Amino acid sequence: MVNIIPETYDKYIKAVMDISRVITSDLYLEDILKLIVMVLAKVTGVEICSLWLIDESTDPLKIRLKASQTIDPVYMKERALNMEEGVVGFVATNKSPLIIEDVLKESRFKEKEMAKKLGLVSMVSVPLQVHDEKVIGVLNCFTAETHIFSETEVNLITTVANQAAVAIMNTELMVKTRVIEEELETRKMVERAKEVLMNKRNKTGEEAYQWIRKRSMDTRKTMRTVAEAVLLSEELE
């Protein structure tokens, strides 16, 4: 059962520090999400801690279960809700925590059969917010006994959640940056390869580009790989 008292603040501080470390790490997003739920479950003593992220690639938006420290397949099945659905949808939309004493009596909680199987009773759900107050997801904590989460407990969990949001956003930014850098590098290589073809084979810029593109399709290799081969052949001559 959760029992957060002033003497345990250091555990939460350590949890924030653990999550802060991944902000500058090279961990993949999946690893970071697992770390967040494991750390929070450990310091709070809750039965299950789960993390949901808003999928901005869908229209309308959906919020999807991404990580939990439990390995129970009943809980870890792939799940997604619309933004107006369930507890997570409510918390994400309203940007505020929700405390539920008994999930079986809460109309917003959609998976009562699962809760019965796993023995889940009380929960607190808090939004994952970054500095500009944008909500990117929701963090849930479930207990196996009846528990009313205090304001102090909610504030501490929210602090960890917000730090987690920064780590997640930072990781996504790093991935996007790498993709952009790779795209720019590919364009540079293709341009250099075009110049080689224009000079060596008397092609126009458009003809050189189409040659690289066709070669890429015929060989099922990326345009970057084809461009690299053209540049390598130039160096070997």
N, C-alpha and C positions, 0 to 999 in steps of 0.2 A: 504493500500500500504506500502511496506517496505521502511523504511527510517532510515538507521543506521548512526548515527552521533557519534562523540567522546563521547558525554555526555551519550550515551547509552551503553558504554563499560561495565559499571558495571553490566548491565543485562546479558551480555555474560559471565562475570566472575562468576556471580551467577549461570548461567546455567551450566558452567563447574563444579562448586562446587557441585551443586545438583547431577550431574551425577557421580562425584567423590565419593560421599557418598555411592552410590550403589555398588561400587567396593568391599567394605568390608561388604556388607549387605547379608542377606539370601534370598533376593528376587529371584523368579524364572525368567528365561530368558524372558518369555513373559511379565512379569511385568516391567522388565528393559527396554525392547524395547518400551513399551507404554509410560513409563516415558520420555525416550529420545525424542520421537517425540512430546509429549505434551509440554515439556520444550522448545524445539527449536521453535515450532510454536508460542508459547506465546511470546518469546523474539524477534522474527523476525517480527511477525505480518503477516506471509504468510497465504495464503488461505488453503493450504494443505502441510503437511510435511509427507513424507513416508520413510520407511526404508526397504531396500532389503538386504538379506544375501545370500552369495554363499553356495549352497548345495554341499558339498564335497562328499556326499554319492552316487552321481549319476555319470555315465560315458556315455556321456561327462558331464562336470559340468553344473549346472543350477544355475540361480540366482532367488530367490523367494521373493515376497512381504511378509513381516512379520509383519509390524505395520504401522499404520497411526492414526493421532489424529481425522480424520474425521470419522463419523459414517455412511456416505452415502454408501449404499450397492453397488452402481454403481462402486465406487472406490475400495471397500474392497473385491470384489470377488477374489477368489484364482487365483493368476497369477504367471507364471514362464516363464523365457526366457533363451535361450541358451546364452553362454558367448559372442557370437559375435552379439547378437541381441539387438536392441533398444538402447536407451540412457544409461540405466543402464549397459548393456553389454559393451558398448563402454567405459564408465567411469571406470568400474572395470578392463577391459583389459588394458587400457592405463594408469591407475593409476593417472589420472589427472582430475580436474574439467571441466565441460562443462556448458557454459552459453548459454541459448536460449532465444531470445527476443520474439519469437512467436512460440509456439509448433506446431501450425497448419501448419507452413511453414517449419518445420524441418523434413527432410526425415528419420532421425533416430528415431523420436518419433512415436511409433506404435499405440497409442490409441487416435487418433484424435476425434473420435465420443464421447468418454468419456470426453475429454477435452471440447468439445462443450457443452455437457450436464451440466458439472459442472462449466463452465465459466472460465476455466484455460487458462492463456495467456503466461506468462513468467515463466522460471524456471532456477534453478541452481542445478546441480547434482555433488556431491563430493564423492570421495571414502572414505570408512571407513578403515583407515590404523592403524596398531599397530606399535610398536617401530622398528621392523625389516623391516618395510615398506610393510609387507604382507597385501594385500587387502582382507578383509573378507566380504565386502558388499558395498552398496551405499546408500547415503542419498539424497533425493530429496526435494526441496522447490519450491512450485508453488505459483504464485501471480494471482490475479483476474484482474489485470490491467497491462499494458505494463510497464516493469521495466528492466533496465539494471543493473545487480548486479555489484557493484564496486569491485575493488581488495580487499579493506578493508572488505567489506561484505563477500566476498568469503573466505578470510583468517580467519575471525571470525567463520564462519559456519564450515570451515574445522577443526578449533581447537576443536569445540564442537564435531564434527564427530569423530575425532581421540580419544578424551577422551571417547566417547561412545564405540569405538572399544575396548578399554582397558577393559571397564566394561563388554562388551559382552564376550570377550576372558576369562576374569577372572571367569565369571559365568560358562562358558562351562568347564573350567578347574576344578572348584569345583565339577561339576556334574560328570565329568570323575573320579576325585579322589574318590568321594563317591562310585561310581560303583566299582572301583578297590578295595577299602577297604572292601566293602560288599562281593566281590568275594573272597578275601583273607580270610575273616572271615568264609565264607561258607566252604572253603577248610579245614580250621583248624577244624571246627566242624565235617565235614565228616571224617577226619582222626581220630579224637578222638572217633567217633562213630564206625569206623572200628575196632579200638583197643578193644572196649567193646565187639563187636560181635566176634572178633577173640578169646578173652579170655573166654567169656561166652558160645559160641556156637561152639567152635573149628573150626572156619572157617579160610580159608586163606585170605590174604589181598584182593585178587581179588574177592573171593566169597563174602566177607563182602561188598565190594563196589557194586557188582552186586545186592546184596540183597537190599541195600539202594536205588539203582537206580530203581529196579523193584517196590519196595514199593512206591516210589515217583510217578511212572507212574500209578500204580494201584489206588492209593488214590487221584491222581491229586493234589498232594501237592509238594512243592519244596523239593529238596534234603536237604536243610538246615533245613526245618521243620521236616523232618523225622529224621535227625541226632539229632536235639534237643530233640525229643521224646525218642530216644534211650538213650541219656545222662541223661534225666530226670528219666527214668525208672531205670537206674543204681543207681542214687542217692537215689531213694526211696526204694531200696532193702536193 
